[in-house]
Amino acid sequence: MVPEQDNLHGPEGERKESSNEETITLVSSEGRTFEVRNGDVVGRVATGKEVLEIHEEISRRHAQFVVNEGAWFIVDLGSSNGTFLDGERIPPKEKIPLRNGQQIMFSPVFQADIRIREAMKERAAPPSVREEAGYTDSPRRTMVILFADLKGSVDFFQERGTIIARNWILQLYRMLSSIISAHRGRHVKNIGDAILAVFEDPREAARAALRMQHDLRRHNSVADETGRYYLRIGMNMGRVLFEGNDVFGNSVNIASRVQALAPPERIFITEKLYDAIKDDKDVQCRFIGLEQLKGVKEKTGIYEILCDENPNVA
């Protein structure tokens, strides 16, 4: 049954007082955050409207967040363009469980990471629910780390101005975030004109990188020269530390340094990641060489995922 939609909001989506103070945080792909409480409705004129009102594709009252027995759920309120969890559109008018770290999209234009408060997880959710929802006791996990950096953004800002250049980069962020979500990854943050993402599945990470380059090539084939994107991608696999909305560790630093080695429109990876995907016959790679990376005692084997030899993988 769909929860009551109007007990907490007035006609313009303003939230009335509630005694339930449980909250989750939505962190957008642009780095903006807003909190929702039990019963909150999000949309262009509801909670988070300062973030969402610019997107006409999002319904005025798009989806509702509710808590039941210590677990969070979302209900799409019959929105025009849908609500998506990890790239999959959820059915309308049904309570769908939420997990910490999932990516949510209100129509294909706005994406955010879900952050569920630790205090609530420990207090309310029983162990079986916490496991199912992806809550773990250890903040360290083995992940694939992807850095993607945009070539020529400084010149673009100088030539076209801040407003035009910012919209140009935001369009790229939306494109890449959608790909990351579709391949079960997590868009962690933007760093200047670069993005940081992590994946649990090495093969999905490789496919995400390939799709990024393939889609940008298609975009560039029809775009004006000043609107084209040239991306260099570097990837590594290793242990990372999750703290709040960010990830840390030497594995992250290595991925960044591998990205710096990659020419535009190409994908460089470490030998550790190569070993995890080398049996995938649909992802062709070649050995580049041994590189002395800063912070690493021994030289690191660098491989390239070949975009031209993998035209249909993504």
Secondary structure by P-SEA (a helix, b strand, c coil): ccccccccccccccccccccccbbbbbcccbbbbbbccccccccccccccccccccccccccccccccccbbbbbccccccccccccccccccbbbbbcccbbbbccccbbbbbbccaaaaaccccaaaaaaaccccccbbbbbbbbbbbcaaaaaaacccaaaaaaaaaaaaaaaaaaaaaaccccccccccbbbbbbccaaaaaaaaaaaaaaaaaaaaccccccbbbbbbbbccbbbbbcccccccaaaaaaaaaaaaccccbbbbcaaaaaaccccccbbbbbcccccccccccbbbbbbcccccccccc
